[in-house]
């Protein structure tokens, strides 16, 4: 079973940047979609961004133009570059791998943006 380990979460001031990493225990090419989701306190988990096996990407409207998802096949890592962070970006960020065989989650990494 694949393991996903997120890292890079931190406390940052509004307007700052962070880069999250998701280390994947198997080849990223095994999965049709690699994505990032987030869950703020008292809120449901929501989609942030994904990247398909072929390389196309998608973003939620709330992060479009500020966040960038990317991947490194050799490092088996998926990244989320987050710029112009806002307090409403505060959440636990989760990495997800999905394919026809299932969907797998990491344990999450906390991002806190202070105003």
C-alpha positions in Angstrom: 0.0 0.0 0.0 1.3 3.4 -0.9 2.4 5.8 1.9 2.2 9.6 1.5 4.1 11.8 3.9 3.5 15.6 3.8 5.9 18.1 5.1 6.6 21.9 4.9 3.8 23.2 6.9 4.6 26.2 9.2 3.5 29.4 10.7 3.8 32.3 8.2 2.7 35.9 8.0 0.1 37.0 5.5 1.7 37.6 2.1 4.4 35.0 2.7 5.2 31.8 0.9 5.5 28.1 1.8 6.3 25.0 -0.2 4.6 21.8 0.8 6.1 18.4 -0.1 4.4 15.0 -0.4 6.8 12.1 -0.5 5.3 9.1 -2.1 6.5 5.6 -1.4 5.8 4.3 -4.9 6.2 5.8 -8.4 3.9 8.8 -9.0 3.1 7.3 -12.4 1.2 4.6 -10.7 -1.6 7.1 -9.9 -3.9 8.9 -12.3 -4.2 11.9 -10.1 -2.1 13.4 -7.4 -3.7 16.2 -5.4 -3.7 18.5 -2.5 -6.7 19.1 -0.2 -7.1 21.1 2.9 -9.3 21.2 6.0 -9.7 24.3 8.2 -11.0 24.1 11.7 -14.7 23.3 11.8 -14.8 23.0 8.0 -15.0 20.1 5.5 -12.0 19.0 3.6 -11.8 20.9 0.3 -10.0 20.5 -3.0 -7.0 22.7 -3.5 -5.1 21.5 -6.6 -4.3 18.4 -8.6 -2.0 17.2 -11.3 -3.0 14.4 -13.7 -0.7 11.6 -14.9 -0.4 13.4 -18.2 0.7 16.7 -16.6 -2.4 18.8 -16.7 -3.3 20.7 -13.6 -6.4 22.1 -11.9 -6.9 24.5 -9.0 -9.7 25.7 -6.9 -10.8 29.3 -7.6 -9.6 30.4 -4.1 -6.0 29.5 -4.8 -5.8 30.0 -8.6 -2.9 32.3 -9.5 -1.3 31.9 -6.0 -0.6 28.2 -5.7 1.3 25.9 -8.0 1.3 22.1 -8.0 4.3 20.3 -9.4 6.0 16.9 -9.2 9.4 15.3 -9.4 9.3 11.7 -10.7 12.8 10.9 -9.7 12.2 12.1 -6.1 8.7 10.6 -6.1 7.5 13.9 -4.6 4.6 16.2 -5.3 4.9 19.9 -4.3 2.5 22.7 -3.6 4.1 26.1 -3.9 1.9 28.6 -2.0 2.5 32.3 -2.5 0.6 35.4 -1.3 -0.8 33.4 1.6 -3.8 34.7 3.4 -5.2 33.9 6.9 -8.1 32.0 5.2 -5.5 29.6 3.8 -4.9 28.3 7.4 -5.7 24.6 7.4 -4.3 21.1 7.6 -3.1 20.3 4.1 -3.4 16.7 2.9 -1.8 14.9 -0.1 -3.9 12.5 -2.0 -3.1 9.8 -4.6 -6.0 8.4 -6.7 -6.5 5.7 -9.3 -9.1 3.2 -10.4 -7.9 1.0 -7.5 -8.6 3.5 -4.8 -7.7 6.7 -3.0 -4.9 7.2 -0.4 -4.2 10.0 2.0 -1.3 11.3 4.0 -1.5 12.4 7.6 -1.5 16.1 6.8 0.7 19.1 7.6 -0.5 22.3 9.4 -0.3 25.6 7.7 -1.1 28.7 9.8 -1.2 32.1 8.3 -1.2 35.0 10.7 -2.6 38.4 9.8 
